[in-house]
Each structure stands twice: as structure tokens, then as C-alpha cells.
Amino acid sequence: MELREKLEILADAAKYDASCASSGSDRKTSAGTKNGIGSTEGMGICHAYAPDGRCISLLKILLTNFCVYDCLYCVNRRSSNVRRARFTPEEVVRLTLGFYRRNYIEGLFLSSGIIQSPDHTMEQLIRVARMLRVDHGFRGYIHLKTIPDASPDLLTEAGLYADRLSINIELPAEQSLDRLAPEKDAGAIRRSMGRLRLRIEEAKSSPKEPRFAPGGQSTQMIVGADETDDQGILATSDRLYTGYRLRRVYYSAFSPIPDSSSSLPPGAPPLMREHRLYQADWLMRFYGFDAGEIVPSGGLLDLQIDPKLAWALVNRHLFPVDVNKADRESLLRVPGMGVRTVDRLLSIRRHKAVRMEDLGRLRVQLSKVAPFVTTADPQIGRSLLDRVDLRQRLAPKPAQLSLPLLA
């Protein structure tokens, strides 16, 4: 099979893995090195956006889509009727360096189906990273998807070459993994995550320790392949953040696959559900929300409005908040106010009384913020907050999409 054909198959097979964004790489520059090439800046490398708005790219492929496992939700499962391909480690290295030199990418995200055994697969992934780092002096970003059943020594070696490691937890409930992927061991996944956490913390705590996965570890959960509701998904994420100090939990909406099992849902969940989970995840990580208070009693996030606004509408008794007196934690719970806006607001109010026009200068969406705050202006917040149609007024308005006209 030609290299181009392999790339077409294995790049397409990698699209189902969402856990490829990153931050924390310590390879900021290749300056001062004799043979080094590649560099990373700011937040790291992936199909994501840097703080300055730049879109950052990487080569995202599988080493192979052959797999000895038969997970029911996976398009690359053993019994799946898909075209198979396999790169050699040397081919992956050649592709990575070639794409980088053409300025197409800034790094590599490499995952794989399980071939022969977890240890053999992990050895192949490590070989790619070792050749890039040691043989070619590559100083760009490398993210390796690690195999939880692989030996601890191999996971340790992977961290010496990779900027970030990730182990997919796959599904939010252990019983769902037992039912849909019986060959995988939830206990082994947690043990591997625990080992990585300890090794990462050891490397950070002592300057004498060798560099080890400075971008930390991440994981991915499939949303909608089982009956777990959003409350259960966020509770699992909260335990992962607390127990394993993960940098990110990624959510991937279940995508129906050909010849799928009757144990799987017949259709995909709304993509908006995945989006709302990311927003809720952000509230837990940066806004001080607990997992249990974000989701309403029904167990599912509101698809029509964002989770912070939904929470504020249920808890109107906590508003309006005085932007000139409230603490940072209270301001972070105001719909329409982000972390950066709140920090700038706290700085401004040291020197002057904040008015609504000042919030406008901070590019705050005033129509969304106004019901929930009071400023130095004449107070109108309470009257807006008491409106019975407030949700309807604040919900995004439906828009008619246009279709291109055919010539």
C-alpha cells in the first residue's frame, strides 16, 4: 500500500480521538541547539487556538487501525469491516518531519489500535517518539496516546519523550465499559492514570528528576453511547480531575458506526450536548462551580442556553451582584462574565466606580449581564431579574441559515 493511501486511512481513523489539545510543553525554542528543529509556543500544539487566536496544527494519525479488541462502540474494532492500514515507525517519523519542514504542522499526535499485545503496541509508539527526539533532534510537540495495559516501565519511558500522555477512560460508567468493551479493564486504566500522576508530580517537584510529560495527562469520554446522564458524566470528570490531576477531560459525542451492535443507541446524541458538557467542564475548572450544582434535577444540561445562565436563572435569589463590592467568586458566577473580564473589572474598580458603560468597554454582552448586576448607575437590575420572560429574552434567537445559490 502506498504511503499516501495509508495516510488517508489512518488520518481519517484518528478523527474520533478528541483528546489532542495540549498545554505546558517546555520546549519553547530550538535556539542554541546544534541540530534541533521545531518549537512550541504558548499553549502548545493541536487543532486548537492559542491565546493570541492562532490556529495550531499537528499531524494526527493512528500507527494502525488494526486492533485485537472488539469494543462495540469503536469503528476500528476487531470485527469491523473497514479498510486496514499500518505505518512503520520510520514512516511516521518521515511524515512528521516532512510535514513540519513544509510548515504544515507544529507537532504530532499519535495513537494506535492494539496490535499483538499492549506492550508491543506501546513499544512501537515509543520508538517513533525516540527516533524523533534522539535521532532527529525534533523539538516540536509530541502527544502519545498510551496503552493502559502496557507495563509501567514502558509508560515511564513514553513520558521521557512526549510532551503529553493520555489514557482514554472511554465511557463515564465502569459498568458501561464492562458491557460494551469487556476486554478492557477499568481498574487497569485507573492504575495507569495513578502511576502517571505520581511520575509527573515527581518530575515537577525536583529539578534533578528527568523531564517527564510536562504537558500532563488527559483523557476522553464518549458521550451518548450509554445511558449515563450529564450529571453522571460531570461527576466522573470531577473525580478524574481531583484524583489524577488531569489537565483536560475531552468529550466526544457517540457516532453510530456501520454494522453496530443492538446494545448501542441507533442515533448520535445532539452535538450541542457535547458543547454544553465542555462549557460545564470549564465552569468546574475555572469558575468555582461544583459538579453537582451545574446540572438541573433532570440530570441533563439545558441545550438551549449555556450552563452558567441556566444556573443563574434557577438561583435568582443570589442576584443582582454589585460589581463594585462583590468578591471575585461571586463575579465569576455572573452570566456573560469570563475570568479575564472579572480580573480586569477588579483592577478597574480600585480606581473608580464601575458603571455599565465600563462593562461595555470590557466587551461584555450588556443585555446578558444587566439583569444580574448592579453598577454605579441608577439601579434597574432587580426589575429585569424579576421578569417572567427573562429566559426567553436571554436565550439565543433562532436564525435562518442561508443556502448557497447554484449557478
FIZA-85926 format. One record per residue (C-alpha): residue number from 0; x, y, z. Coordinates in nm, 3 decimals, decimal comma, always signed. Layout:
residues N
+-----+---------+---------+---------+
!   i !       X !       Y !       Z !
+-----+---------+---------+---------+
! NUM !       X !       Y !       Z !
...
+-----+---------+---------+---------+
//
This chain:
residues 407
+-----+---------+---------+---------+
!   i !       X !       Y !       Z !
+-----+---------+---------+---------+
!   0 !  +0,000 !  +0,000 !  +0,000 !
!   1 !  +0,131 !  +0,347 !  -0,092 !
!   2 !  +0,222 !  +0,586 !  +0,189 !
!   3 !  -0,037 !  +0,838 !  +0,069 !
!   4 !  -0,311 !  +0,574 !  +0,086 !
!   5 !  -0,205 !  +0,474 !  +0,437 !
!   6 !  -0,215 !  +0,837 !  +0,543 !
!   7 !  -0,566 !  +0,879 !  +0,405 !
!   8 !  -0,694 !  +0,577 !  +0,601 !
!   9 !  -0,511 !  +0,636 !  +0,929 !
!  10 !  -0,569 !  +1,011 !  +0,946 !
!  11 !  -0,941 !  +0,951 !  +0,894 !
!  12 !  -0,941 !  +0,679 !  +1,162 !
!  13 !  -0,782 !  +0,921 !  +1,411 !
!  14 !  -1,063 !  +1,178 !  +1,384 !
!  15 !  -1,264 !  +1,002 !  +1,657 !
!  16 !  -1,000 !  +1,082 !  +1,918 !
!  17 !  -1,069 !  +1,428 !  +2,059 !
!  18 !  -0,807 !  +1,433 !  +2,335 !
!  19 !  -0,536 !  +1,602 !  +2,136 !
!  20 !  -0,524 !  +1,959 !  +2,264 !
!  21 !  -0,236 !  +2,046 !  +2,491 !
!  22 !  -0,052 !  +2,294 !  +2,703 !
!  23 !  +0,254 !  +2,304 !  +2,917 !
!  24 !  +0,526 !  +2,197 !  +2,677 !
!  25 !  +0,869 !  +2,308 !  +2,797 !
!  26 !  +1,029 !  +2,310 !  +2,452 !
!  27 !  +0,978 !  +2,679 !  +2,384 !
!  28 !  +1,253 !  +2,727 !  +2,129 !
!  29 !  +1,513 !  +2,542 !  +1,928 !
!  30 !  +1,761 !  +2,828 !  +1,958 !
!  31 !  +2,104 !  +2,731 !  +2,084 !
!  32 !  +2,084 !  +2,369 !  +1,972 !
!  33 !  +2,314 !  +2,225 !  +1,711 !
!  34 !  +2,068 !  +2,008 !  +1,524 !
!  35 !  +1,729 !  +2,083 !  +1,685 !
!  36 !  +1,426 !  +2,161 !  +1,471 !
!  37 !  +1,072 !  +2,258 !  +1,562 !
!  38 !  +0,944 !  +2,456 !  +1,856 !
!  39 !  +0,629 !  +2,514 !  +2,054 !
!  40 !  +0,493 !  +2,841 !  +2,185 !
!  41 !  +0,230 !  +2,939 !  +2,442 !
!  42 !  -0,043 !  +2,686 !  +2,500 !
!  43 !  +0,107 !  +2,401 !  +2,294 !
!  44 !  +0,014 !  +2,221 !  +1,977 !
!  45 !  -0,306 !  +2,069 !  +1,838 !
!  46 !  -0,623 !  +2,154 !  +1,646 !
!  47 !  -0,688 !  +2,430 !  +1,894 !
!  48 !  -0,645 !  +2,803 !  +1,939 !
!  49 !  -0,358 !  +2,974 !  +2,117 !
!  50 !  -0,426 !  +3,269 !  +2,349 !
!  51 !  -0,346 !  +3,511 !  +2,066 !
!  52 !  -0,604 !  +3,346 !  +1,838 !
!  53 !  -0,364 !  +3,145 !  +1,624 !
!  54 !  -0,492 !  +2,811 !  +1,498 !
!  55 !  -0,232 !  +2,547 !  +1,587 !
!  56 !  -0,196 !  +2,229 !  +1,385 !
!  57 !  -0,041 !  +1,889 !  +1,432 !
!  58 !  -0,017 !  +1,563 !  +1,244 !
!  59 !  -0,289 !  +1,347 !  +1,399 !
!  60 !  -0,277 !  +0,983 !  +1,292 !
!  61 !  -0,300 !  +0,625 !  +1,411 !
!  62 !  +0,000 !  +0,399 !  +1,386 !
!  63 !  -0,252 !  +0,136 !  +1,274 !
!  64 !  -0,626 !  +0,078 !  +1,279 !
!  65 !  -0,584 !  -0,297 !  +1,325 !
!  66 !  -0,697 !  -0,391 !  +1,675 !
!  67 !  -0,719 !  -0,713 !  +1,873 !
!  68 !  -1,001 !  -0,567 !  +2,087 !
!  69 !  -1,367 !  -0,575 !  +1,987 !
!  70 !  -1,514 !  -0,271 !  +2,165 !
!  71 !  -1,869 !  -0,235 !  +2,038 !
!  72 !  -1,856 !  +0,145 !  +2,001 !
!  73 !  -1,528 !  +0,157 !  +1,807 !
!  74 !  -1,515 !  +0,172 !  +1,428 !
!  75 !  -1,173 !  +0,002 !  +1,438 !
!  76 !  -1,288 !  -0,292 !  +1,648 !
!  77 !  -1,169 !  -0,640 !  +1,552 !
!  78 !  -1,497 !  -0,738 !  +1,387 !
!  79 !  -1,544 !  -0,409 !  +1,197 !
!  80 !  -1,545 !  -0,425 !  +0,818 !
!  81 !  -1,317 !  -0,128 !  +0,749 !
!  82 !  -1,006 !  -0,085 !  +0,535 !
!  83 !  -0,697 !  -0,155 !  +0,744 !
!  84 !  -0,354 !  +0,001 !  +0,721 !
!  85 !  -0,039 !  +0,018 !  +0,926 !
!  86 !  +0,253 !  +0,259 !  +0,934 !
!  87 !  +0,602 !  +0,156 !  +1,027 !
!  88 !  +0,764 !  +0,382 !  +1,292 !
!  89 !  +1,005 !  +0,503 !  +1,025 !
!  90 !  +0,716 !  +0,612 !  +0,802 !
!  91 !  +0,558 !  +0,814 !  +1,084 !
!  92 !  +0,891 !  +0,986 !  +1,153 !
!  93 !  +0,936 !  +1,066 !  +0,784 !
!  94 !  +0,584 !  +1,207 !  +0,756 !
!  95 !  +0,620 !  +1,417 !  +1,071 !
!  96 !  +0,950 !  +1,572 !  +0,964 !
!  97 !  +0,830 !  +1,624 !  +0,608 !
!  98 !  +0,509 !  +1,799 !  +0,712 !
!  99 !  +0,694 !  +2,009 !  +0,966 !
! 100 !  +0,956 !  +2,127 !  +0,718 !
! 101 !  +0,676 !  +2,233 !  +0,484 !
! 102 !  +0,525 !  +2,433 !  +0,773 !
! 103 !  +0,204 !  +2,226 !  +0,764 !
! 104 !  +0,226 !  +2,120 !  +1,130 !
! 105 !  +0,394 !  +2,204 !  +1,457 !
! 106 !  +0,382 !  +1,863 !  +1,621 !
! 107 !  +0,250 !  +1,507 !  +1,631 !
! 108 !  -0,046 !  +1,335 !  +1,796 !
! 109 !  -0,002 !  +0,959 !  +1,769 !
! 110 !  -0,243 !  +0,688 !  +1,876 !
! 111 !  -0,294 !  +0,328 !  +1,767 !
! 112 !  -0,511 !  +0,022 !  +1,769 !
! 113 !  -0,374 !  -0,264 !  +1,977 !
! 114 !  -0,155 !  -0,496 !  +1,768 !
! 115 !  -0,019 !  -0,826 !  +1,906 !
! 116 !  -0,022 !  -0,700 !  +2,266 !
! 117 !  -0,039 !  -0,375 !  +2,466 !
! 118 !  +0,336 !  -0,388 !  +2,533 !
! 119 !  +0,424 !  -0,441 !  +2,166 !
! 120 !  +0,199 !  -0,152 !  +2,062 !
! 121 !  +0,343 !  +0,078 !  +2,326 !
! 122 !  +0,697 !  -0,011 !  +2,218 !
! 123 !  +0,613 !  +0,094 !  +1,861 !
! 124 !  +0,471 !  +0,429 !  +1,974 !
! 125 !  +0,775 !  +0,495 !  +2,193 !
! 126 !  +1,006 !  +0,407 !  +1,906 !
! 127 !  +0,852 !  +0,684 !  +1,695 !
! 128 !  +0,898 !  +0,941 !  +1,973 !
! 129 !  +1,252 !  +0,825 !  +2,049 !
! 130 !  +1,362 !  +0,849 !  +1,686 !
! 131 !  +1,215 !  +1,199 !  +1,655 !
! 132 !  +1,379 !  +1,325 !  +1,974 !
! 133 !  +1,711 !  +1,141 !  +1,975 !
! 134 !  +1,792 !  +1,066 !  +1,611 !
! 135 !  +1,650 !  +1,383 !  +1,454 !
! 136 !  +1,662 !  +1,638 !  +1,737 !
! 137 !  +1,292 !  +1,717 !  +1,695 !
! 138 !  +1,187 !  +1,979 !  +1,949 !
! 139 !  +0,825 !  +2,017 !  +1,843 !
! 140 !  +0,526 !  +1,892 !  +2,038 !
! 141 !  +0,458 !  +1,518 !  +2,077 !
! 142 !  +0,140 !  +1,374 !  +2,229 !
! 143 !  +0,127 !  +0,996 !  +2,271 !
! 144 !  -0,189 !  +0,801 !  +2,341 !
! 145 !  -0,071 !  +0,544 !  +2,593 !
! 146 !  -0,195 !  +0,189 !  +2,637 !
! 147 !  -0,318 !  +0,133 !  +2,995 !
! 148 !  -0,237 !  -0,239 !  +2,998 !
! 149 !  +0,124 !  -0,176 !  +2,894 !
! 150 !  +0,397 !  -0,226 !  +3,152 !
! 151 !  +0,475 !  +0,064 !  +3,391 !
! 152 !  +0,832 !  +0,080 !  +3,259 !
! 153 !  +0,705 !  +0,149 !  +2,907 !
! 154 !  +0,471 !  +0,423 !  +3,031 !
! 155 !  +0,765 !  +0,579 !  +3,215 !
! 156 !  +0,978 !  +0,573 !  +2,901 !
! 157 !  +0,697 !  +0,729 !  +2,697 !
! 158 !  +0,691 !  +1,027 !  +2,932 !
! 159 !  +1,059 !  +1,096 !  +2,871 !
! 160 !  +0,992 !  +1,178 !  +2,504 !
! 161 !  +0,630 !  +1,300 !  +2,497 !
! 162 !  +0,505 !  +1,644 !  +2,599 !
! 163 !  +0,168 !  +1,500 !  +2,697 !
! 164 !  +0,034 !  +1,150 !  +2,758 !
! 165 !  -0,329 !  +1,047 !  +2,752 !
! 166 !  -0,518 !  +0,736 !  +2,854 !
! 167 !  -0,880 !  +0,713 !  +2,742 !
! 168 !  -1,128 !  +0,621 !  +3,013 !
! 169 !  -1,364 !  +0,554 !  +2,718 !
! 170 !  -1,702 !  +0,562 !  +2,900 !
! 171 !  -1,822 !  +0,753 !  +3,207 !
! 172 !  -1,953 !  +0,447 !  +3,394 !
! 173 !  -1,748 !  +0,137 !  +3,476 !
! 174 !  -2,045 !  -0,093 !  +3,421 !
! 175 !  -2,086 !  +0,050 !  +3,071 !
! 176 !  -1,722 !  -0,032 !  +2,991 !
! 177 !  -1,776 !  -0,386 !  +3,118 !
! 178 !  -2,078 !  -0,424 !  +2,891 !
! 179 !  -1,954 !  -0,254 !  +2,574 !
! 180 !  -1,580 !  -0,324 !  +2,596 !
! 181 !  -1,543 !  -0,637 !  +2,813 !
! 182 !  -1,179 !  -0,689 !  +2,705 !
! 183 !  -1,079 !  -0,359 !  +2,865 !
! 184 !  -1,009 !  -0,327 !  +3,236 !
! 185 !  -1,135 !  -0,012 !  +3,411 !
! 186 !  -0,909 !  -0,090 !  +3,706 !
! 187 !  -0,602 !  -0,104 !  +3,481 !
! 188 !  -0,696 !  +0,232 !  +3,330 !
! 189 !  -0,719 !  +0,393 !  +3,675 !
! 190 !  -0,393 !  +0,235 !  +3,791 !
! 191 !  -0,210 !  +0,364 !  +3,486 !
! 192 !  -0,352 !  +0,713 !  +3,540 !
! 193 !  -0,237 !  +0,697 !  +3,901 !
! 194 !  +0,116 !  +0,596 !  +3,801 !
! 195 !  +0,135 !  +0,879 !  +3,551 !
! 196 !  +0,015 !  +1,131 !  +3,810 !
! 197 !  +0,285 !  +1,025 !  +4,057 !
! 198 !  +0,558 !  +1,029 !  +3,795 !
! 199 !  +0,454 !  +1,372 !  +3,664 !
! 200 !  +0,447 !  +1,516 !  +4,016 !
! 201 !  +0,786 !  +1,368 !  +4,098 !
! 202 !  +0,939 !  +1,530 !  +3,789 !
! 203 !  +0,787 !  +1,868 !  +3,877 !
! 204 !  +0,889 !  +1,858 !  +4,243 !
! 205 !  +1,261 !  +1,803 !  +4,189 !
! 206 !  +1,488 !  +1,977 !  +3,935 !
! 207 !  +1,712 !  +1,670 !  +3,945 !
! 208 !  +1,437 !  +1,448 !  +3,806 !
! 209 !  +1,444 !  +1,397 !  +3,428 !
! 210 !  +1,182 !  +1,576 !  +3,221 !
! 211 !  +0,855 !  +1,380 !  +3,216 !
! 212 !  +0,540 !  +1,473 !  +3,019 !
! 213 !  +0,545 !  +1,845 !  +3,112 !
! 214 !  +0,202 !  +1,891 !  +2,950 !
! 215 !  +0,049 !  +1,641 !  +3,195 !
! 216 !  -0,210 !  +1,381 !  +3,106 !
! 217 !  -0,559 !  +1,394 !  +2,959 !
! 218 !  -0,842 !  +1,153 !  +2,882 !
! 219 !  -1,155 !  +1,120 !  +2,671 !
! 220 !  -1,511 !  +1,003 !  +2,737 !
! 221 !  -1,766 !  +0,903 !  +2,476 !
! 222 !  -2,098 !  +1,080 !  +2,531 !
! 223 !  -2,424 !  +0,912 !  +2,439 !
! 224 !  -2,303 !  +0,555 !  +2,386 !
! 225 !  -2,461 !  +0,452 !  +2,717 !
! 226 !  -2,741 !  +0,578 !  +2,937 !
! 227 !  -2,524 !  +0,792 !  +3,169 !
! 228 !  -2,674 !  +1,141 !  +3,201 !
! 229 !  -2,482 !  +1,468 !  +3,213 !
! 230 !  -2,480 !  +1,474 !  +3,591 !
! 231 !  -2,307 !  +1,134 !  +3,596 !
! 232 !  -2,059 !  +1,239 !  +3,326 !
! 233 !  -1,958 !  +1,555 !  +3,513 !
! 234 !  -1,932 !  +1,363 !  +3,840 !
! 235 !  -1,688 !  +1,124 !  +3,671 !
! 236 !  -1,490 !  +1,418 !  +3,533 !
! 237 !  -1,474 !  +1,577 !  +3,877 !
! 238 !  -1,332 !  +1,255 !  +4,025 !
! 239 !  -1,074 !  +1,237 !  +3,745 !
! 240 !  -0,961 !  +1,595 !  +3,797 !
! 241 !  -0,941 !  +1,550 !  +4,172 !
! 242 !  -0,791 !  +1,202 !  +4,183 !
! 243 !  -0,546 !  +1,214 !  +3,891 !
! 244 !  -0,481 !  +1,586 !  +3,837 !
! 245 !  -0,573 !  +1,561 !  +3,469 !
! 246 !  -0,511 !  +1,863 !  +3,251 !
! 247 !  -0,821 !  +1,800 !  +3,043 !
! 248 !  -1,116 !  +1,569 !  +3,008 !
! 249 !  -1,242 !  +1,560 !  +2,650 !
! 250 !  -1,598 !  +1,472 !  +2,550 !
! 251 !  -1,672 !  +1,301 !  +2,220 !
! 252 !  -2,030 !  +1,260 !  +2,101 !
! 253 !  -2,103 !  +0,899 !  +2,009 !
! 254 !  -2,105 !  +0,844 !  +1,634 !
! 255 !  -2,306 !  +0,546 !  +1,501 !
! 256 !  -2,086 !  +0,303 !  +1,314 !
! 257 !  -2,165 !  +0,051 !  +1,036 !
! 258 !  -2,300 !  -0,286 !  +1,146 !
! 259 !  -2,323 !  -0,165 !  +1,505 !
! 260 !  -2,445 !  -0,375 !  +1,794 !
! 261 !  -2,803 !  -0,355 !  +1,915 !
! 262 !  -2,656 !  -0,261 !  +2,254 !
! 263 !  -2,571 !  +0,082 !  +2,112 !
! 264 !  -2,812 !  +0,371 !  +2,052 !
! 265 !  -2,943 !  +0,386 !  +1,695 !
! 266 !  -2,852 !  +0,754 !  +1,656 !
! 267 !  -2,600 !  +1,010 !  +1,769 !
! 268 !  -2,670 !  +1,248 !  +2,057 !
! 269 !  -2,707 !  +1,618 !  +1,971 !
! 270 !  -2,367 !  +1,778 !  +1,915 !
! 271 !  -2,490 !  +2,063 !  +2,134 !
! 272 !  -2,483 !  +1,820 !  +2,426 !
! 273 !  -2,108 !  +1,774 !  +2,377 !
! 274 !  -2,069 !  +2,154 !  +2,359 !
! 275 !  -2,266 !  +2,207 !  +2,682 !
! 276 !  -2,050 !  +1,950 !  +2,860 !
! 277 !  -1,738 !  +2,140 !  +2,761 !
! 278 !  -1,893 !  +2,461 !  +2,895 !
! 279 !  -1,988 !  +2,287 !  +3,221 !
! 280 !  -1,639 !  +2,139 !  +3,246 !
! 281 !  -1,497 !  +2,493 !  +3,211 !
! 282 !  -1,721 !  +2,609 !  +3,498 !
! 283 !  -1,578 !  +2,338 !  +3,723 !
! 284 !  -1,217 !  +2,407 !  +3,631 !
! 285 !  -1,207 !  +2,787 !  +3,625 !
! 286 !  -1,523 !  +2,931 !  +3,779 !
! 287 !  -1,551 !  +2,753 !  +4,114 !
! 288 !  -1,864 !  +2,550 !  +4,039 !
! 289 !  -1,917 !  +2,206 !  +4,189 !
! 290 !  -2,025 !  +1,928 !  +3,954 !
! 291 !  -2,347 !  +1,870 !  +4,148 !
! 292 !  -2,478 !  +2,226 !  +4,120 !
! 293 !  -2,438 !  +2,271 !  +3,745 !
! 294 !  -2,689 !  +2,014 !  +3,619 !
! 295 !  -3,061 !  +2,061 !  +3,697 !
! 296 !  -3,269 !  +1,796 !  +3,870 !
! 297 !  -3,347 !  +1,616 !  +3,542 !
! 298 !  -2,985 !  +1,510 !  +3,505 !
! 299 !  -2,931 !  +1,672 !  +3,163 !
! 300 !  -2,788 !  +2,010 !  +3,072 !
! 301 !  -3,017 !  +2,260 !  +2,901 !
! 302 !  -2,941 !  +2,255 !  +2,530 !
! 303 !  -3,099 !  +2,596 !  +2,466 !
! 304 !  -2,888 !  +2,810 !  +2,699 !
! 305 !  -2,537 !  +2,780 !  +2,844 !
! 306 !  -2,493 !  +2,614 !  +3,186 !
! 307 !  -2,396 !  +2,931 !  +3,375 !
! 308 !  -2,704 !  +3,118 !  +3,256 !
! 309 !  -2,923 !  +2,817 !  +3,336 !
! 310 !  -2,779 !  +2,806 !  +3,688 !
! 311 !  -2,829 !  +3,180 !  +3,739 !
! 312 !  -3,194 !  +3,164 !  +3,632 !
! 313 !  -3,259 !  +2,889 !  +3,888 !
! 314 !  -3,073 !  +3,085 !  +4,158 !
! 315 !  -3,211 !  +3,434 !  +4,102 !
! 316 !  -3,216 !  +3,496 !  +4,477 !
! 317 !  -2,834 !  +3,528 !  +4,467 !
! 318 !  -2,856 !  +3,823 !  +4,224 !
! 319 !  -2,810 !  +4,104 !  +4,140 !
! 320 !  -2,440 !  +4,124 !  +4,228 !
! 321 !  -2,283 !  +4,464 !  +4,296 !
! 322 !  -1,984 !  +4,484 !  +4,064 !
! 323 !  -1,823 !  +4,748 !  +4,286 !
! 324 !  -1,836 !  +4,540 !  +4,605 !
! 325 !  -1,871 !  +4,170 !  +4,522 !
! 326 !  -1,579 !  +3,931 !  +4,564 !
! 327 !  -1,417 !  +3,754 !  +4,271 !
! 328 !  -1,601 !  +3,426 !  +4,333 !
! 329 !  -1,942 !  +3,597 !  +4,311 !
! 330 !  -1,850 !  +3,789 !  +3,998 !
! 331 !  -1,735 !  +3,472 !  +3,824 !
! 332 !  -2,090 !  +3,338 !  +3,858 !
! 333 !  -2,246 !  +3,627 !  +3,668 !
! 334 !  -2,364 !  +3,514 !  +3,321 !
! 335 !  -2,163 !  +3,678 !  +3,047 !
! 336 !  -1,854 !  +3,746 !  +3,259 !
! 337 !  -1,540 !  +3,547 !  +3,190 !
! 338 !  -1,229 !  +3,506 !  +3,403 !
! 339 !  -1,032 !  +3,771 !  +3,217 !
! 340 !  -1,320 !  +4,020 !  +3,233 !
! 341 !  -1,360 !  +3,971 !  +3,608 !
! 342 !  -0,989 !  +4,022 !  +3,672 !
! 343 !  -0,987 !  +4,341 !  +3,466 !
! 344 !  -1,301 !  +4,460 !  +3,644 !
! 345 !  -1,138 !  +4,409 !  +3,985 !
! 346 !  -0,844 !  +4,616 !  +3,869 !
! 347 !  -1,062 !  +4,900 !  +3,734 !
! 348 !  -1,276 !  +4,934 !  +4,045 !
! 349 !  -0,972 !  +5,014 !  +4,258 !
! 350 !  -0,957 !  +5,349 !  +4,084 !
! 351 !  -1,318 !  +5,439 !  +4,003 !
! 352 !  -1,680 !  +5,339 !  +4,048 !
! 353 !  -1,774 !  +5,097 !  +3,774 !
! 354 !  -2,068 !  +5,189 !  +3,554 !
! 355 !  -2,246 !  +4,997 !  +3,282 !
! 356 !  -2,050 !  +5,184 !  +3,015 !
! 357 !  -1,729 !  +5,048 !  +3,172 !
! 358 !  -1,861 !  +4,695 !  +3,130 !
! 359 !  -1,931 !  +4,779 !  +2,768 !
! 360 !  -1,569 !  +4,884 !  +2,720 !
! 361 !  -1,471 !  +4,541 !  +2,852 !
! 362 !  -1,672 !  +4,395 !  +2,564 !
! 363 !  -1,927 !  +4,238 !  +2,795 !
! 364 !  -2,262 !  +4,147 !  +2,638 !
! 365 !  -2,463 !  +4,403 !  +2,831 !
! 366 !  -2,805 !  +4,255 !  +2,752 !
! 367 !  -2,693 !  +3,930 !  +2,917 !
! 368 !  -2,516 !  +4,083 !  +3,216 !
! 369 !  -2,758 !  +4,366 !  +3,303 !
! 370 !  -3,025 !  +4,160 !  +3,486 !
! 371 !  -2,766 !  +4,005 !  +3,717 !
! 372 !  -2,556 !  +4,304 !  +3,828 !
! 373 !  -2,582 !  +4,648 !  +3,982 !
! 374 !  -2,337 !  +4,925 !  +3,898 !
! 375 !  -2,287 !  +5,288 !  +3,997 !
! 376 !  -2,571 !  +5,375 !  +3,755 !
! 377 !  -2,934 !  +5,409 !  +3,869 !
! 378 !  -3,038 !  +5,057 !  +3,968 !
! 379 !  -3,257 !  +4,865 !  +3,725 !
! 380 !  -3,122 !  +4,512 !  +3,778 !
! 381 !  -3,391 !  +4,383 !  +4,014 !
! 382 !  -3,677 !  +4,474 !  +3,785 !
! 383 !  -3,513 !  +4,291 !  +3,496 !
! 384 !  -3,433 !  +3,993 !  +3,716 !
! 385 !  -3,798 !  +3,955 !  +3,819 !
! 386 !  -3,932 !  +3,933 !  +3,465 !
! 387 !  -4,111 !  +3,606 !  +3,398 !
! 388 !  -3,990 !  +3,610 !  +3,037 !
! 389 !  -3,623 !  +3,660 !  +3,129 !
! 390 !  -3,515 !  +3,319 !  +2,999 !
! 391 !  -3,689 !  +3,382 !  +2,668 !
! 392 !  -3,525 !  +3,724 !  +2,639 !
! 393 !  -3,175 !  +3,588 !  +2,708 !
! 394 !  -3,191 !  +3,266 !  +2,507 !
! 395 !  -3,019 !  +3,280 !  +2,166 !
! 396 !  -3,262 !  +3,379 !  +1,897 !
! 397 !  -3,325 !  +3,125 !  +1,619 !
! 398 !  -3,159 !  +3,225 !  +1,294 !
! 399 !  -3,245 !  +3,129 !  +0,940 !
! 400 !  -2,940 !  +2,977 !  +0,774 !
! 401 !  -2,874 !  +3,069 !  +0,414 !
! 402 !  -2,802 !  +2,817 !  +0,140 !
! 403 !  -2,565 !  +2,892 !  -0,145 !
! 404 !  -2,742 !  +2,953 !  -0,475 !
! 405 !  -2,650 !  +2,721 !  -0,757 !
! 406 !  -2,550 !  +2,884 !  -1,084 !
+-----+---------+---------+---------+
//
